[in-house]
Amino acid sequence: MPRPLAVLCLALALGARLGAQQSAPPPAASAPVPSPAPGPAVERIAFHQAIERALGRNPTVREAAAEVLRAAALVEQARANVLPHVTANAGYTRLDRDRRFGAQVFTPIGVTTANATFSVPLVDLATWARWAHSLDDRRVAELSAADVRRKIAVATANAFLAVIARHRTLEADQRALATAKAHFDVSHQRQVGGIASRLEEVQASQEASNDEVLVAQAGIDLRRAQEALGVLLAADAPLDAGDEPAFEGLATADEALAEIDARRADVQTLAARQAAAERVLRDSWRDYLPTLDFVFQDLFQSPATPFQPARAWQAQLLFSWPLYEGGLRRGLVHERRALVDAAAANLAGTRDQVRSDVRAASAAIAAAAAGLAAARNADREARDALQISNLSYGAGASTSLDVLDSERRARDADNAVAMAEDAARQARLDLLVASGRFP
């Protein structure tokens, strides 16, 4: 029935019923509870700003940066062991009396001594290898910091998308609430006019109250998502999504699979750890070699004695070769070999997982796009069905239950669109992350 004709029929029916009615109308059902007042404004932030702020302020990123500095300090310590050392010492000894042999003083009552020692390792292959190992560890720390930055960026992006999705869900529930309230108003007017029963009015009120609950829960979920985004950005307040990211520059599955080792910071970190462990294992033979150190001392004593002049020097070559240490070096070799095996297994497992993520994300993009198109089509049909149900109900050609069913279907279709949009955004982000093109 055309909308003007339906409205005319409804007006004629209401006028006839009100003119014939003698008794007072029954009390109306309680109106739905109004929506809560909006809370304080939340700062809105663009997607690229959120990523930059997270990478600059997040405590986990700062902790990873501190680990890089610590690794650099360990390199300095390892290097110090292969460079010359110079040490100065001084002392004063006081005795109860001189040590004499006849009139000759052999040890004076007070003796001041001083010496300066210069030492340098001439041959120490194991110590030199530890310096190289510390350089490897610094490289691993730098790659680990890059991987931490990647993880924080991904977590921030997911939190940003969660805020957008919660907004869409809240908007869908608010539209459903507005529709339910409009239906309640119509049912109330029809009940007042004697056209509809009180049951229809109560059912409409109940539906609106149910939508109030959904709106309130969606508001809570949105606030939690905003708080989570604020925590990632080290902000002492919730933050809101200010735009919708485009996520451009997607790679094909084949391109992404070929770029894993070059772009994924986590794969590079594990590969560096395996290489560092293999170098340590290869250098195990150095632990069995002797060492040769050179030591030079400049000595001073006051007063001089017959056995110790006032100024002297000595030079030493110190040769050391550990022949047996109870199996310590053999145990170290076994431990290093196990670490290599563990690092290789970890790298292989991560590569398999990354390849799986690339394939899954690539397939999810097409599926998510199709799902979004279907959800939007279903949403349009649900809205059309709701409009037809409202017109039919206004003309008396359908019942309140038909309208309630159409309202619920329209609300579910709106929420399905929100979820499909989130799935489409998430699939594009997942492919960028899996291919190493984000951040």
DRENDO-1510 file (C-alpha; in Angstrom, 1 decimal, always signed):
<recs>
REC; n; res; u; v; w
REC; 1; MET; +0.0; +0.0; +0.0 .
REC; 2; PRO; +1.4; +3.5; -0.8 .
REC; 3; ARG; +2.5; +5.5; +2.2 .
REC; 4; PRO; +0.0; +8.4; +1.8 .
REC; 5; LEU; -2.9; +5.9; +1.6 .
REC; 6; ALA; -1.7; +4.1; +4.6 .
REC; 7; VAL; -1.5; +7.3; +6.6 .
REC; 8; LEU; -5.0; +8.3; +5.5 .
REC; 9; CYS; -6.5; +4.9; +6.5 .
REC; 10; LEU; -4.7; +5.2; +9.9 .
REC; 11; ALA; -6.2; +8.7; +10.5 .
REC; 12; LEU; -9.7; +7.6; +9.6 .
REC; 13; ALA; -9.6; +4.6; +11.8 .
REC; 14; LEU; -8.3; +6.6; +14.8 .
REC; 15; GLY; -11.0; +9.3; +14.3 .
REC; 16; ALA; -13.8; +6.8; +14.2 .
REC; 17; ARG; -12.6; +4.9; +17.2 .
REC; 18; LEU; -12.1; +8.0; +19.3 .
REC; 19; GLY; -15.6; +9.3; +18.4 .
REC; 20; ALA; -17.3; +6.1; +19.4 .
REC; 21; GLN; -15.3; +5.4; +22.6 .
REC; 22; GLN; -17.1; +6.2; +25.8 .
REC; 23; SER; -14.9; +4.9; +28.6 .
REC; 24; ALA; -11.5; +6.3; +29.6 .
REC; 25; PRO; -8.6; +4.6; +27.9 .
REC; 26; PRO; -6.5; +2.1; +29.9 .
REC; 27; PRO; -3.2; +3.5; +31.4 .
REC; 28; ALA; -0.3; +3.5; +28.9 .
REC; 29; ALA; +2.7; +1.3; +29.4 .
REC; 30; SER; +5.8; +2.8; +30.9 .
REC; 31; ALA; +7.9; +4.6; +28.3 .
REC; 32; PRO; +11.4; +3.2; +27.7 .
REC; 33; VAL; +14.2; +4.6; +29.8 .
REC; 34; PRO; +16.0; +7.5; +28.0 .
REC; 35; SER; +19.6; +7.0; +26.8 .
REC; 36; PRO; +22.2; +8.0; +29.3 .
REC; 37; ALA; +23.8; +11.4; +28.9 .
REC; 38; PRO; +27.1; +11.4; +27.0 .
REC; 39; GLY; +30.3; +11.4; +29.0 .
REC; 40; PRO; +33.2; +13.8; +28.8 .
REC; 41; ALA; +34.8; +14.3; +25.4 .
REC; 42; VAL; +37.5; +11.9; +24.5 .
REC; 43; GLU; +40.6; +13.0; +22.5 .
REC; 44; ARG; +40.4; +11.8; +18.9 .
REC; 45; ILE; +43.7; +10.8; +17.2 .
REC; 46; ALA; +44.5; +9.8; +13.6 .
REC; 47; PHE; +45.8; +6.4; +12.8 .
REC; 48; HIS; +49.3; +7.4; +11.8 .
REC; 49; GLN; +49.6; +9.6; +14.9 .
REC; 50; ALA; +48.5; +6.8; +17.1 .
REC; 51; ILE; +51.3; +4.5; +15.7 .
REC; 52; GLU; +53.9; +7.2; +16.0 .
REC; 53; ARG; +52.9; +8.0; +19.6 .
REC; 54; ALA; +52.9; +4.4; +20.6 .
REC; 55; LEU; +56.4; +3.8; +19.1 .
REC; 56; GLY; +57.7; +6.9; +20.9 .
REC; 57; ARG; +56.0; +6.6; +24.3 .
REC; 58; ASN; +55.1; +3.0; +25.0 .
REC; 59; PRO; +57.0; +1.6; +28.0 .
REC; 60; THR; +57.8; -1.7; +26.3 .
REC; 61; VAL; +59.4; +0.1; +23.4 .
REC; 62; ARG; +61.5; +2.2; +25.8 .
REC; 63; GLU; +62.5; -1.0; +27.7 .
REC; 64; ALA; +63.7; -2.6; +24.4 .
REC; 65; ALA; +65.7; +0.5; +23.6 .
REC; 66; ALA; +67.3; +0.2; +27.0 .
REC; 67; GLU; +68.3; -3.4; +26.2 .
REC; 68; VAL; +70.1; -2.2; +23.1 .
REC; 69; LEU; +72.1; +0.2; +25.2 .
REC; 70; ARG; +72.9; -2.6; +27.6 .
REC; 71; ALA; +74.1; -4.8; +24.8 .
REC; 72; ALA; +76.3; -1.9; +23.6 .
REC; 73; ALA; +77.7; -1.6; +27.1 .
REC; 74; LEU; +78.5; -5.4; +27.1 .
REC; 75; VAL; +80.4; -4.9; +23.9 .
REC; 76; GLU; +82.6; -2.3; +25.6 .
REC; 77; GLN; +83.2; -4.6; +28.5 .
REC; 78; ALA; +84.2; -7.5; +26.2 .
REC; 79; ARG; +86.5; -5.2; +24.2 .
REC; 80; ALA; +88.2; -4.0; +27.4 .
REC; 81; ASN; +89.5; -7.5; +28.1 .
REC; 82; VAL; +91.6; -7.5; +24.9 .
REC; 83; LEU; +93.1; -4.0; +25.4 .
REC; 84; PRO; +96.0; -3.1; +27.6 .
REC; 85; HIS; +95.4; -2.4; +31.3 .
REC; 86; VAL; +97.4; +0.0; +33.4 .
REC; 87; THR; +97.1; -0.1; +37.2 .
REC; 88; ALA; +98.7; +2.1; +39.8 .
REC; 89; ASN; +99.2; +1.0; +43.5 .
REC; 90; ALA; +100.6; +2.7; +46.5 .
REC; 91; GLY; +101.0; +1.7; +50.2 .
REC; 92; TYR; +102.6; +2.6; +53.5 .
REC; 93; THR; +103.7; +0.0; +56.0 .
REC; 94; ARG; +104.5; +0.9; +59.7 .
REC; 95; LEU; +106.4; -1.6; +61.9 .
REC; 96; ASP; +106.9; -1.6; +65.6 .
REC; 97; ARG; +110.6; -1.0; +65.1 .
REC; 98; ASP; +113.4; -1.3; +62.5 .
REC; 99; ARG; +114.6; -4.7; +61.5 .
REC; 100; ARG; +118.4; -4.6; +62.0 .
REC; 101; PHE; +121.3; -6.9; +61.7 .
REC; 102; GLY; +123.9; -5.2; +63.8 .
REC; 103; ALA; +124.1; -1.6; +62.7 .
REC; 104; GLN; +122.5; -2.4; +59.3 .
REC; 105; VAL; +118.8; -1.7; +58.8 .
REC; 106; PHE; +117.2; -4.3; +56.6 .
REC; 107; THR; +113.5; -3.2; +57.0 .
REC; 108; PRO; +112.8; +0.4; +58.1 .
REC; 109; ILE; +110.1; +1.1; +60.7 .
REC; 110; GLY; +108.1; +3.0; +58.0 .
REC; 111; VAL; +108.1; +1.9; +54.3 .
REC; 112; THR; +106.3; +3.6; +51.4 .
REC; 113; THR; +105.9; +1.6; +48.2 .
REC; 114; ALA; +104.3; +2.3; +44.9 .
REC; 115; ASN; +104.1; +0.5; +41.5 .
REC; 116; ALA; +102.5; +0.9; +38.1 .
REC; 117; THR; +101.6; -2.2; +36.2 .
REC; 118; PHE; +101.0; -2.5; +32.5 .
REC; 119; SER; +99.5; -5.7; +31.2 .
REC; 120; VAL; +98.2; -6.8; +27.8 .
REC; 121; PRO; +97.1; -10.2; +26.4 .
REC; 122; LEU; +99.4; -11.2; +23.6 .
REC; 123; VAL; +97.6; -14.4; +22.7 .
REC; 124; ASP; +94.1; -15.1; +24.0 .
REC; 125; LEU; +91.8; -16.4; +21.3 .
REC; 126; ALA; +88.9; -17.2; +23.6 .
REC; 127; THR; +88.7; -13.6; +24.9 .
REC; 128; TRP; +88.9; -12.2; +21.4 .
REC; 129; ALA; +86.1; -14.5; +20.3 .
REC; 130; ARG; +83.9; -13.3; +23.2 .
REC; 131; TRP; +84.4; -9.8; +21.9 .
REC; 132; ALA; +83.0; -10.9; +18.5 .
REC; 133; HIS; +80.2; -12.7; +20.3 .
REC; 134; SER; +79.2; -9.6; +22.1 .
REC; 135; LEU; +78.9; -7.8; +18.8 .
REC; 136; ASP; +76.5; -10.5; +17.6 .
REC; 137; ASP; +74.5; -10.1; +20.8 .
REC; 138; ARG; +74.2; -6.3; +20.2 .
REC; 139; ARG; +72.9; -7.0; +16.7 .
REC; 140; VAL; +70.3; -9.4; +18.1 .
REC; 141; ALA; +69.3; -6.8; +20.7 .
REC; 142; GLU; +68.8; -4.2; +17.9 .
REC; 143; LEU; +66.7; -6.6; +15.9 .
REC; 144; SER; +64.7; -7.6; +19.0 .
REC; 145; ALA; +64.0; -3.9; +19.6 .
REC; 146; ALA; +62.7; -3.6; +16.0 .
REC; 147; ASP; +60.5; -6.6; +16.6 .
REC; 148; VAL; +59.1; -5.1; +19.8 .
REC; 149; ARG; +58.3; -1.9; +17.9 .
REC; 150; ARG; +56.5; -4.0; +15.3 .
REC; 151; LYS; +54.5; -5.8; +18.0 .
REC; 152; ILE; +53.5; -2.6; +19.7 .
REC; 153; ALA; +52.5; -1.1; +16.3 .
REC; 154; VAL; +50.4; -4.1; +15.5 .
REC; 155; ALA; +48.8; -4.0; +19.0 .
REC; 156; THR; +48.0; -0.3; +18.5 .
REC; 157; ALA; +46.5; -0.9; +15.1 .
REC; 158; ASN; +44.3; -3.7; +16.4 .
REC; 159; ALA; +43.2; -1.5; +19.3 .
REC; 160; PHE; +42.5; +1.3; +16.9 .
REC; 161; LEU; +40.4; -1.0; +14.8 .
REC; 162; ALA; +38.6; -2.2; +17.9 .
REC; 163; VAL; +37.6; +1.3; +18.7 .
REC; 164; ILE; +36.2; +1.8; +15.2 .
REC; 165; ALA; +34.3; -1.5; +15.4 .
REC; 166; ARG; +32.8; -0.6; +18.8 .
REC; 167; HIS; +31.7; +2.7; +17.3 .
REC; 168; ARG; +29.9; +0.9; +14.5 .
REC; 169; THR; +28.2; -1.5; +16.9 .
REC; 170; LEU; +27.1; +1.4; +19.1 .
REC; 171; GLU; +25.7; +3.2; +16.1 .
REC; 172; ALA; +23.8; +0.1; +15.0 .
REC; 173; ASP; +22.3; -0.4; +18.5 .
REC; 174; GLN; +21.4; +3.3; +18.7 .
REC; 175; ARG; +19.6; +3.1; +15.3 .
REC; 176; ALA; +17.7; +0.0; +16.5 .
REC; 177; LEU; +16.8; +1.9; +19.7 .
REC; 178; ALA; +15.5; +4.9; +17.8 .
REC; 179; THR; +13.4; +2.5; +15.6 .
REC; 180; ALA; +12.1; +0.7; +18.7 .
REC; 181; LYS; +11.1; +4.0; +20.3 .
REC; 182; ALA; +9.3; +5.1; +17.2 .
REC; 183; HIS; +7.4; +1.8; +17.1 .
REC; 184; PHE; +6.5; +2.3; +20.8 .
REC; 185; ASP; +5.1; +5.8; +20.1 .
REC; 186; VAL; +3.0; +4.4; +17.3 .
REC; 187; SER; +1.8; +1.5; +19.4 .
REC; 188; HIS; +1.0; +3.9; +22.3 .
REC; 189; GLN; -1.1; +6.1; +20.0 .
REC; 190; ARG; -2.9; +3.1; +18.5 .
REC; 191; GLN; -3.6; +1.8; +22.0 .
REC; 192; VAL; -4.9; +5.2; +23.1 .
REC; 193; GLY; -7.1; +5.3; +20.1 .
REC; 194; GLY; -8.4; +1.8; +20.8 .
REC; 195; ILE; -7.0; +0.4; +17.6 .
REC; 196; ALA; -4.3; -1.8; +19.2 .
REC; 197; SER; -4.3; -3.8; +22.4 .
REC; 198; ARG; -2.2; -3.0; +25.4 .
REC; 199; LEU; -0.2; -6.2; +24.7 .
REC; 200; GLU; +1.2; -4.6; +21.6 .
REC; 201; GLU; +2.2; -1.5; +23.5 .
REC; 202; VAL; +3.9; -3.5; +26.2 .
REC; 203; GLN; +5.8; -5.6; +23.6 .
REC; 204; ALA; +7.0; -2.5; +21.9 .
REC; 205; SER; +8.2; -1.0; +25.2 .
REC; 206; GLN; +10.0; -4.2; +26.1 .
REC; 207; GLU; +11.8; -4.2; +22.7 .
REC; 208; ALA; +12.9; -0.6; +23.3 .
REC; 209; SER; +14.1; -1.5; +26.8 .
REC; 210; ASN; +16.1; -4.4; +25.4 .
REC; 211; ASP; +17.7; -2.1; +22.9 .
REC; 212; GLU; +18.6; +0.3; +25.8 .
REC; 213; VAL; +20.5; -2.5; +27.4 .
REC; 214; LEU; +22.4; -3.2; +24.2 .
REC; 215; VAL; +23.2; +0.5; +23.7 .
REC; 216; ALA; +24.5; +0.7; +27.3 .
REC; 217; GLN; +26.7; -2.4; +26.9 .
REC; 218; ALA; +28.0; -1.1; +23.5 .
REC; 219; GLY; +28.9; +2.1; +25.2 .
REC; 220; ILE; +30.9; +0.2; +27.9 .
REC; 221; ASP; +32.7; -1.9; +25.3 .
REC; 222; LEU; +33.6; +1.3; +23.4 .
REC; 223; ARG; +35.0; +2.9; +26.5 .
REC; 224; ARG; +37.1; -0.2; +27.3 .
REC; 225; ALA; +38.5; -0.1; +23.8 .
REC; 226; GLN; +39.3; +3.6; +24.1 .
REC; 227; GLU; +41.1; +2.9; +27.4 .
REC; 228; ALA; +43.1; +0.1; +25.9 .
REC; 229; LEU; +44.2; +2.4; +23.1 .
REC; 230; GLY; +45.2; +5.0; +25.6 .
REC; 231; VAL; +47.3; +2.5; +27.6 .
REC; 232; LEU; +49.2; +1.5; +24.4 .
REC; 233; LEU; +49.9; +5.1; +23.7 .
REC; 234; ALA; +51.1; +5.8; +27.3 .
REC; 235; ALA; +48.3; +8.3; +27.7 .
REC; 236; ASP; +46.6; +8.8; +31.1 .
REC; 237; ALA; +43.2; +9.0; +29.5 .
REC; 238; PRO; +41.1; +7.1; +26.9 .
REC; 239; LEU; +41.7; +7.9; +23.2 .
REC; 240; ASP; +39.3; +7.7; +20.3 .
REC; 241; ALA; +39.9; +6.8; +16.7 .
REC; 242; GLY; +39.9; +9.9; +14.6 .
REC; 243; ASP; +39.8; +8.4; +11.1 .
REC; 244; GLU; +39.6; +5.0; +9.3 .
REC; 245; PRO; +42.9; +3.7; +8.0 .
REC; 246; ALA; +43.1; +2.8; +4.3 .
REC; 247; PHE; +45.8; +0.0; +4.6 .
REC; 248; GLU; +47.2; +0.4; +1.1 .
REC; 249; GLY; +50.2; -1.2; -0.5 .
REC; 250; LEU; +49.0; -4.8; -0.1 .
REC; 251; ALA; +51.2; -7.5; -1.6 .
REC; 252; THR; +50.1; -10.6; -3.3 .
REC; 253; ALA; +50.6; -13.9; -1.5 .
REC; 254; ASP; +53.6; -14.8; -3.6 .
REC; 255; GLU; +55.2; -11.4; -3.1 .
REC; 256; ALA; +54.6; -11.6; +0.7 .
REC; 257; LEU; +56.1; -15.1; +0.9 .
REC; 258; ALA; +59.2; -14.0; -1.0 .
REC; 259; GLU; +59.7; -11.0; +1.3 .
REC; 260; ILE; +59.5; -12.8; +4.7 .
REC; 261; ASP; +63.2; -12.9; +5.5 .
REC; 262; ALA; +63.8; -9.4; +4.3 .
REC; 263; ARG; +60.9; -7.6; +6.0 .
REC; 264; ARG; +59.8; -9.5; +9.1 .
REC; 265; ALA; +61.7; -8.2; +12.1 .
REC; 266; ASP; +60.9; -11.3; +14.2 .
REC; 267; VAL; +62.3; -13.7; +11.5 .
REC; 268; GLN; +65.4; -11.6; +11.2 .
REC; 269; THR; +65.8; -11.6; +15.0 .
REC; 270; LEU; +65.6; -15.4; +15.2 .
REC; 271; ALA; +67.9; -15.8; +12.3 .
REC; 272; ALA; +70.5; -13.6; +14.0 .
REC; 273; ARG; +70.2; -15.6; +17.2 .
REC; 274; GLN; +70.8; -18.8; +15.3 .
REC; 275; ALA; +73.8; -17.3; +13.6 .
REC; 276; ALA; +75.2; -16.0; +16.9 .
REC; 277; ALA; +74.7; -19.4; +18.6 .
REC; 278; GLU; +76.5; -21.1; +15.7 .
REC; 279; ARG; +79.4; -18.8; +15.9 .
REC; 280; VAL; +79.8; -19.5; +19.7 .
REC; 281; LEU; +79.7; -23.2; +18.9 .
REC; 282; ARG; +82.3; -22.9; +16.2 .
REC; 283; ASP; +84.6; -21.0; +18.5 .
REC; 284; SER; +84.5; -23.6; +21.2 .
REC; 285; TRP; +88.0; -24.9; +20.1 .
REC; 286; ARG; +89.5; -21.7; +21.3 .
REC; 287; ASP; +88.8; -22.6; +24.9 .
REC; 288; TYR; +91.4; -25.4; +24.6 .
REC; 289; LEU; +94.3; -23.1; +23.6 .
REC; 290; PRO; +96.9; -21.5; +25.9 .
REC; 291; THR; +97.1; -17.8; +26.6 .
REC; 292; LEU; +100.2; -15.5; +26.7 .
REC; 293; ASP; +100.2; -12.2; +28.6 .
REC; 294; PHE; +102.8; -9.5; +29.0 .
REC; 295; VAL; +103.1; -7.7; +32.3 .
REC; 296; PHE; +105.5; -4.8; +33.1 .
REC; 297; GLN; +105.9; -3.2; +36.5 .
REC; 298; ASP; +107.7; +0.0; +37.6 .
REC; 299; LEU; +108.5; -0.3; +41.3 .
REC; 300; PHE; +109.3; +2.4; +43.9 .
REC; 301; GLN; +110.2; +2.1; +47.6 .
REC; 302; SER; +111.2; +4.7; +50.2 .
REC; 303; PRO; +113.5; +4.3; +52.1 .
REC; 304; ALA; +115.6; +1.9; +50.0 .
REC; 305; THR; +117.0; -1.2; +51.7 .
REC; 306; PRO; +120.0; -3.4; +50.8 .
REC; 307; PHE; +117.5; -5.9; +49.2 .
REC; 308; GLN; +115.1; -3.4; +47.6 .
REC; 309; PRO; +116.4; -0.3; +45.7 .
REC; 310; ALA; +114.4; +2.9; +45.6 .
REC; 311; ARG; +113.5; +2.4; +42.0 .
REC; 312; ALA; +113.3; -0.8; +40.0 .
REC; 313; TRP; +111.3; -2.5; +37.3 .
REC; 314; GLN; +110.3; -6.0; +36.2 .
REC; 315; ALA; +108.8; -7.6; +33.0 .
REC; 316; GLN; +107.0; -10.9; +32.7 .
REC; 317; LEU; +105.7; -13.2; +30.0 .
REC; 318; LEU; +102.9; -15.3; +31.6 .
REC; 319; PHE; +102.0; -18.5; +29.7 .
REC; 320; SER; +98.9; -20.4; +30.8 .
REC; 321; TRP; +97.4; -23.6; +29.4 .
REC; 322; PRO; +94.5; -25.2; +31.2 .
REC; 323; LEU; +95.0; -29.0; +30.7 .
REC; 324; TYR; +92.1; -30.4; +32.7 .
REC; 325; GLU; +89.2; -28.6; +34.3 .
REC; 326; GLY; +86.9; -31.6; +35.2 .
REC; 327; GLY; +85.0; -31.6; +31.8 .
REC; 328; LEU; +83.8; -28.0; +32.0 .
REC; 329; ARG; +84.8; -27.2; +28.4 .
REC; 330; ARG; +83.1; -30.4; +27.0 .
REC; 331; GLY; +79.9; -29.5; +28.9 .
REC; 332; LEU; +80.0; -26.0; +27.4 .
REC; 333; VAL; +80.2; -27.5; +23.9 .
REC; 334; HIS; +77.2; -29.7; +24.6 .
REC; 335; GLU; +75.2; -26.7; +25.9 .
REC; 336; ARG; +76.1; -24.5; +22.9 .
REC; 337; ARG; +75.1; -27.3; +20.5 .
REC; 338; ALA; +71.7; -27.5; +22.2 .
REC; 339; LEU; +71.3; -23.8; +21.9 .
REC; 340; VAL; +72.0; -23.9; +18.2 .
REC; 341; ASP; +69.4; -26.7; +17.7 .
REC; 342; ALA; +66.8; -24.7; +19.8 .
REC; 343; ALA; +67.4; -21.6; +17.8 .
REC; 344; ALA; +67.1; -23.4; +14.5 .
REC; 345; ALA; +63.9; -25.1; +15.5 .
REC; 346; ASN; +62.5; -21.7; +16.7 .
REC; 347; LEU; +63.4; -20.1; +13.4 .
REC; 348; ALA; +61.9; -22.9; +11.3 .
REC; 349; GLY; +58.6; -22.9; +13.3 .
REC; 350; THR; +58.3; -19.1; +13.1 .
REC; 351; ARG; +58.9; -19.2; +9.3 .
REC; 352; ASP; +56.2; -21.8; +8.9 .
REC; 353; GLN; +53.8; -19.8; +11.0 .
REC; 354; VAL; +54.5; -16.6; +9.1 .
REC; 355; ARG; +53.9; -18.4; +5.8 .
REC; 356; SER; +50.6; -19.7; +7.1 .
REC; 357; ASP; +49.7; -16.2; +8.3 .
REC; 358; VAL; +50.4; -14.8; +4.8 .
REC; 359; ARG; +48.3; -17.4; +3.1 .
REC; 360; ALA; +45.4; -17.1; +5.6 .
REC; 361; ALA; +45.4; -13.3; +5.4 .
REC; 362; SER; +45.5; -13.3; +1.6 .
REC; 363; ALA; +42.5; -15.7; +1.5 .
REC; 364; ALA; +40.7; -13.7; +4.2 .
REC; 365; ILE; +40.7; -10.5; +2.1 .
REC; 366; ALA; +38.6; -11.9; -0.7 .
REC; 367; ALA; +36.3; -13.7; +1.8 .
REC; 368; ALA; +35.9; -10.6; +3.9 .
REC; 369; ALA; +35.1; -8.5; +0.9 .
REC; 370; ALA; +32.4; -11.0; -0.2 .
REC; 371; GLY; +31.0; -11.2; +3.3 .
REC; 372; LEU; +30.9; -7.4; +3.6 .
REC; 373; ALA; +29.0; -7.1; +0.3 .
REC; 374; ALA; +26.5; -9.8; +1.4 .
REC; 375; ALA; +26.1; -8.1; +4.8 .
REC; 376; ARG; +25.4; -4.8; +3.2 .
REC; 377; ASN; +22.9; -6.3; +0.9 .
REC; 378; ALA; +21.1; -8.1; +3.7 .
REC; 379; ASP; +21.1; -4.8; +5.7 .
REC; 380; ARG; +19.4; -3.0; +2.9 .
REC; 381; GLU; +16.8; -5.8; +2.6 .
REC; 382; ALA; +16.2; -5.8; +6.3 .
REC; 383; ARG; +15.6; -2.0; +6.3 .
REC; 384; ASP; +13.2; -2.4; +3.4 .
REC; 385; ALA; +11.4; -5.1; +5.3 .
REC; 386; LEU; +11.2; -3.0; +8.4 .
REC; 387; GLN; +9.8; -0.1; +6.5 .
REC; 388; ILE; +7.2; -2.3; +4.8 .
REC; 389; SER; +6.3; -3.8; +8.3 .
REC; 390; ASN; +5.8; -0.3; +9.7 .
REC; 391; LEU; +3.6; +0.8; +6.9 .
REC; 392; SER; +1.6; -2.4; +7.0 .
REC; 393; TYR; +1.2; -2.1; +10.8 .
REC; 394; GLY; +0.1; +1.5; +10.5 .
REC; 395; ALA; -2.5; +0.4; +8.0 .
REC; 396; GLY; -3.7; -2.4; +10.3 .
REC; 397; ALA; -2.6; -5.1; +7.8 .
REC; 398; SER; +0.0; -6.7; +10.1 .
REC; 399; THR; +0.6; -7.3; +13.8 .
REC; 400; SER; +3.0; -5.8; +16.3 .
REC; 401; LEU; +4.9; -9.1; +16.3 .
REC; 402; ASP; +5.7; -8.6; +12.6 .
REC; 403; VAL; +7.2; -5.2; +13.3 .
REC; 404; LEU; +9.2; -6.5; +16.3 .
REC; 405; ASP; +10.6; -9.3; +14.2 .
REC; 406; SER; +11.6; -6.9; +11.5 .
REC; 407; GLU; +13.2; -4.5; +14.0 .
REC; 408; ARG; +15.3; -7.4; +15.4 .
REC; 409; ARG; +16.3; -8.5; +12.0 .
REC; 410; ALA; +17.3; -5.0; +11.0 .
REC; 411; ARG; +19.3; -4.6; +14.2 .
REC; 412; ASP; +21.1; -7.9; +13.6 .
REC; 413; ALA; +21.8; -6.9; +10.0 .
REC; 414; ASP; +23.3; -3.6; +11.2 .
REC; 415; ASN; +25.5; -5.4; +13.6 .
REC; 416; ALA; +26.5; -7.9; +10.9 .
REC; 417; VAL; +27.6; -5.1; +8.7 .
REC; 418; ALA; +29.7; -3.6; +11.5 .
REC; 419; MET; +31.4; -7.0; +12.1 .
REC; 420; ALA; +31.9; -7.5; +8.3 .
REC; 421; GLU; +33.5; -4.1; +8.0 .
REC; 422; ASP; +35.8; -4.9; +10.9 .
REC; 423; ALA; +36.7; -8.3; +9.4 .
REC; 424; ALA; +37.6; -6.5; +6.1 .
REC; 425; ARG; +39.8; -4.0; +7.8 .
REC; 426; GLN; +41.4; -6.7; +10.0 .
REC; 427; ALA; +42.1; -8.9; +6.9 .
REC; 428; ARG; +44.0; -6.0; +5.2 .
REC; 429; LEU; +45.9; -5.2; +8.3 .
REC; 430; ASP; +46.8; -8.9; +8.8 .
REC; 431; LEU; +48.2; -9.2; +5.3 .
REC; 432; LEU; +50.3; -6.1; +5.8 .
REC; 433; VAL; +51.6; -7.5; +9.1 .
REC; 434; ALA; +52.2; -11.0; +7.8 .
REC; 435; SER; +54.2; -9.6; +4.8 .
REC; 436; GLY; +56.3; -7.3; +7.0 .
REC; 437; ARG; +55.0; -4.2; +5.3 .
REC; 438; PHE; +53.5; -2.8; +8.5 .
REC; 439; PRO; +54.6; -0.7; +10.3 .
</recs>
